[in-house]
Amino acid sequence: MMSKRFSMILVGVCLTWMLHAQDKPENFELDISQTDLSIQFVGIPAGTLNLGSKKSKEDDEEPRKEVEISAFWMSSHEITHDLFMVYRDPQVDLDEDGNPRVDGITRPSAPYEDPVFGMGKFGFPAAGMTQFGALQFCRWLSEKTGEFYRLPTEAEWEYACKAGEQDAPYFFGKKKKQLSQYAWYEKNSEDRFHEVGKLKPNPWGLYDILGNVAEWTLDQYQEDAYNQWQNGVADPWIKPTALHPRSVRGGSFRDEPEDLRSANRIESTLDWKKRDPQIPKSFWWNTDSPFVGFRIIKPVEQPTQEEQNAFWALVLGG
């Protein structure tokens, strides 16, 4: 017969699970109008993140801080080339009457060369765009749907990637040999990125969160960022003040396991557009970074239109 103490523990566990289940936003699918494309979003519950590494060898991952993260939805896959093309091409982005949108949406200029170097387009991650290009996609999608979408902050990205695993270098633990089950990286990628969603997701349903292409975040990169925050800070974000460096996460198909750690931080560099012959160099494309793409989030608590306008003015410079 079950003891009273065990029964109380079991009830407590069940109540805790129910509370977490209620806190987790329901997954949803966003259909892109006038196309057969959609974006799958998974709910990320609010919670606490131990930001940074427990045993870090990198100065920019210290000091470790405990931060609070609000609930949001995150795209389960990296944004694909075909989705980005709907935004790039006004002949593809049609209004509800089937006419090309001519409403002044800012669109990317043509890249100097193929931004993905022939590695794959439809069903493969969009790559080679600047953070500005990724942000403009988010603004376009927000205007198209009437709901607010953006890049994740570094803290949101790390929280979603770790999926509750606070101390190990990867969300599956510390055994590097398991990495091939979840990520395309230098050992198994054959020096190219792959179609999204072909490997296992992390426990929260995010595919290719490590490897394949590294992912833009919302933050200005600062090596000493974590020194600026106190434990318990809510939704930290280093707001942009310059075009470079910006923060990238997750590592890519060309990186070693150490670079794919959940806490690893990557800074953008002007070398990523070194071969761009344009003067001034393109705001939209990095000629030499086919290893960088992005995924997007939708905050559960949606900002007002006034707040959205202020946000876009800040991150896009007007």
C-alpha positions in Angstrom: 0.0 0.0 0.0 1.3 3.5 -0.9 2.6 5.4 2.1 1.1 8.8 3.0 4.5 10.5 2.5 5.0 9.0 -0.9 1.5 10.0 -1.9 2.2 13.6 -0.9 5.4 13.6 -2.9 3.7 12.2 -5.9 0.9 14.8 -5.7 3.6 17.5 -5.4 5.4 16.2 -8.5 2.1 16.1 -10.5 1.2 19.6 -9.4 4.6 20.9 -10.4 4.3 19.2 -13.8 0.8 20.7 -14.3 2.1 24.2 -13.5 4.9 23.9 -16.0 2.6 22.5 -18.6 0.2 25.4 -18.1 3.1 27.9 -18.4 4.3 26.5 -21.7 2.6 28.2 -24.6 1.0 25.9 -27.1 2.8 25.1 -30.3 1.3 26.7 -33.4 1.8 26.8 -37.2 1.9 30.1 -39.1 0.8 29.9 -42.7 2.3 32.4 -45.0 -0.5 33.8 -47.1 -0.6 33.2 -50.8 2.0 30.5 -50.5 2.1 26.8 -49.5 4.8 27.7 -46.9 4.4 27.8 -43.1 6.6 28.3 -40.0 6.3 25.9 -37.1 6.6 27.5 -33.7 7.2 25.7 -30.4 6.3 27.2 -27.0 9.1 28.1 -24.7 8.0 28.4 -21.0 9.1 31.2 -18.8 11.8 30.2 -16.4 15.3 30.8 -15.0 18.6 30.4 -16.9 22.1 30.0 -15.6 23.6 32.1 -18.3 27.1 31.2 -19.3 29.3 28.2 -18.6 29.9 26.3 -15.3 33.5 25.6 -16.2 34.3 28.1 -19.0 37.6 28.5 -20.8 36.2 31.7 -22.4 36.3 35.0 -20.7 33.1 36.2 -22.5 31.1 33.4 -20.8 31.8 34.7 -17.4 30.8 35.5 -14.7 27.8 33.2 -14.8 24.5 34.9 -14.0 21.1 33.6 -13.0 18.5 35.4 -15.2 14.8 35.3 -15.7 13.3 34.6 -19.1 9.7 35.4 -20.2 7.7 33.0 -22.2 7.9 33.1 -26.0 7.5 31.0 -29.1 10.5 30.1 -31.3 10.6 28.7 -34.8 11.3 25.0 -34.6 13.6 25.2 -37.6 16.0 27.7 -39.0 14.3 30.1 -41.5 14.7 28.5 -44.9 15.8 29.9 -48.2 12.3 29.5 -49.7 10.7 31.5 -46.8 13.3 34.2 -47.2 12.7 34.3 -50.9 9.0 35.2 -50.3 10.3 38.3 -48.5 13.0 39.0 -51.1 10.9 38.9 -54.2 7.8 41.2 -54.4 6.5 38.9 -57.2 6.2 36.1 -54.7 5.0 38.2 -51.7 1.4 38.7 -52.9 -1.4 40.5 -51.1 -4.8 38.9 -50.4 -6.0 39.7 -53.9 -3.0 38.0 -55.5 -1.2 41.2 -56.4 2.5 42.0 -55.6 2.8 44.2 -52.5 3.8 47.7 -53.3 3.6 49.1 -49.8 7.1 50.3 -49.4 8.5 47.3 -47.6 12.3 47.4 -47.6 13.7 44.4 -49.5 17.2 43.1 -49.9 19.4 44.2 -52.7 20.7 41.5 -55.0 23.7 39.6 -53.5 27.1 40.0 -55.1 27.2 36.2 -55.5 25.2 33.2 -54.5 25.0 33.6 -50.7 24.8 29.8 -50.1 27.5 28.8 -52.6 25.3 26.2 -54.2 24.9 24.2 -51.0 21.1 24.1 -51.2 18.1 26.4 -51.3 14.6 25.0 -51.0 14.2 23.4 -47.6 17.7 24.4 -46.7 18.5 27.3 -44.3 18.7 30.8 -45.6 22.2 32.0 -45.1 24.7 34.7 -45.8 22.5 37.6 -44.8 23.6 40.3 -42.3 21.9 40.7 -39.0 20.2 43.7 -40.6 18.8 41.4 -43.3 17.5 39.0 -40.7 15.9 41.8 -38.7 14.2 43.2 -41.8 12.7 39.8 -42.5 11.2 39.9 -39.0 9.8 43.4 -39.6 8.3 42.3 -42.9 6.7 39.2 -41.2 5.4 41.4 -38.4 3.8 43.8 -40.9 2.4 41.0 -43.0 0.8 39.1 -40.1 -0.1 42.0 -37.6 1.9 40.1 -34.9 5.3 41.0 -33.6 8.3 38.7 -34.6 12.0 39.3 -33.9 15.3 37.7 -33.4 15.9 36.1 -30.0 18.2 37.8 -27.5 21.4 35.9 -26.6 19.8 35.0 -23.3 16.6 33.7 -24.9 18.6 31.7 -27.4 20.7 30.1 -24.8 17.7 29.4 -22.6 15.8 27.7 -25.5 18.9 25.8 -26.6 19.7 24.4 -23.1 16.1 23.3 -22.7 16.5 22.9 -18.9 20.0 21.6 -18.9 21.9 24.2 -16.9 25.4 22.8 -16.4 26.4 20.5 -19.2 28.0 21.9 -22.4 25.2 20.5 -24.5 21.5 20.1 -23.9 22.0 16.3 -24.1 24.9 16.3 -21.7 28.6 16.3 -22.1 29.3 13.4 -24.4 30.5 14.9 -27.7 30.0 11.6 -29.5 26.2 12.2 -29.3 26.5 15.5 -31.2 26.1 13.8 -34.6 22.5 12.8 -33.6 21.5 16.5 -33.3 23.9 18.7 -35.2 25.7 19.0 -38.6 29.3 20.1 -37.8 32.8 19.5 -39.1 32.8 15.8 -38.4 29.6 14.8 -40.3 28.6 17.8 -42.5 30.9 17.1 -45.5 31.7 20.9 -45.4 28.1 22.0 -46.2 24.9 22.8 -44.5 21.9 20.4 -44.8 18.2 20.5 -45.2 16.6 21.6 -42.0 15.0 19.1 -39.6 16.8 16.0 -40.6 18.4 15.2 -37.2 16.9 15.0 -33.7 15.5 18.1 -32.0 16.4 19.2 -28.5 14.0 18.4 -25.7 11.9 21.5 -26.5 11.5 20.6 -30.1 14.1 22.8 -31.7 15.9 21.3 -34.7 19.4 22.3 -35.7 19.7 24.6 -32.8 23.3 23.5 -32.7 25.3 23.3 -36.0 24.0 23.5 -39.6 24.2 27.3 -39.7 25.0 29.6 -36.8 22.2 31.9 -35.8 21.9 35.7 -35.5 20.7 37.0 -32.1 19.5 40.5 -31.2 22.5 41.6 -29.1 25.4 43.8 -29.7 28.4 41.6 -28.9 30.3 42.7 -25.8 33.0 40.5 -24.3 32.1 41.7 -20.7 28.3 41.6 -21.2 27.7 39.4 -18.2 29.5 41.8 -15.9 26.7 44.3 -16.5 23.9 42.3 -15.1 22.9 41.3 -11.5 21.6 37.9 -10.6 17.8 37.8 -11.1 17.7 40.4 -14.0 14.8 39.8 -16.3 15.2 39.3 -20.0 18.7 40.9 -20.4 19.7 42.3 -23.7 22.7 44.3 -24.9 21.1 46.8 -27.2 22.9 47.7 -30.5 25.1 50.7 -30.7 27.2 49.8 -33.8 27.0 47.7 -36.9 29.7 45.4 -35.6 30.3 43.2 -33.7 26.8 41.5 -33.2 26.2 38.2 -31.5 25.8 34.8 -33.2 25.1 31.5 -31.5 25.0 27.8 -32.1 28.0 27.1 -34.3 27.8 25.8 -37.9 28.5 23.0 -40.2 32.2 23.9 -40.4 32.8 24.1 -36.6 34.3 21.8 -34.1 32.3 20.5 -31.1 33.7 23.1 -28.7 32.2 25.8 -30.9 28.7 24.2 -30.7 28.5 24.4 -26.9 25.2 26.0 -25.7 27.0 28.8 -23.9 29.5 29.6 -26.7 29.4 33.1 -28.0 30.4 34.2 -31.5 31.0 37.8 -32.6 30.4 39.0 -36.1 33.3 40.5 -38.0 33.8 42.7 -41.1 35.8 39.8 -42.5 32.5 38.2 -43.2 32.0 40.6 -46.1 35.7 41.0 -47.0 35.2 40.2 -50.7 32.2 42.4 -51.2 33.3 44.9 -53.9 30.5 47.4 -53.3 31.3 50.8 -51.8 29.8 51.1 -49.3 29.6 47.4 -48.6 26.1 45.8 -48.6 23.9 46.2 -45.5 22.1 43.1 -46.6 24.7 40.4 -47.4 27.9 39.0 -46.0 29.8 37.8 -49.0 31.9 35.4 -46.9 29.5 34.0 -44.3 27.4 31.1 -45.8 27.6 29.6 -42.4 25.3 32.1 -40.7 21.4 32.1 -40.8 18.7 32.7 -38.2 15.5 31.6 -36.5 12.9 33.8 -35.0 10.7 34.2 -32.0 7.3 35.7 -31.1 7.0 37.0 -27.5 3.9 35.8 -25.6 3.5 39.3 -24.2 3.1 41.3 -27.4 4.4 44.9 -27.4 2.1 47.8 -28.3 2.4 49.4 -31.8 4.2 52.3 -30.3 6.7 50.0 -28.6 7.2 48.1 -31.8 7.9 51.3 -33.7 10.5 52.3 -31.1 12.1 48.8 -31.3 12.5 48.9 -35.1 13.9 52.4 -34.9 16.5 51.2 -32.4 17.6 48.0 -34.1 17.4 49.2 -37.7 18.6 52.7 -37.2 15.4 54.6 -38.1 
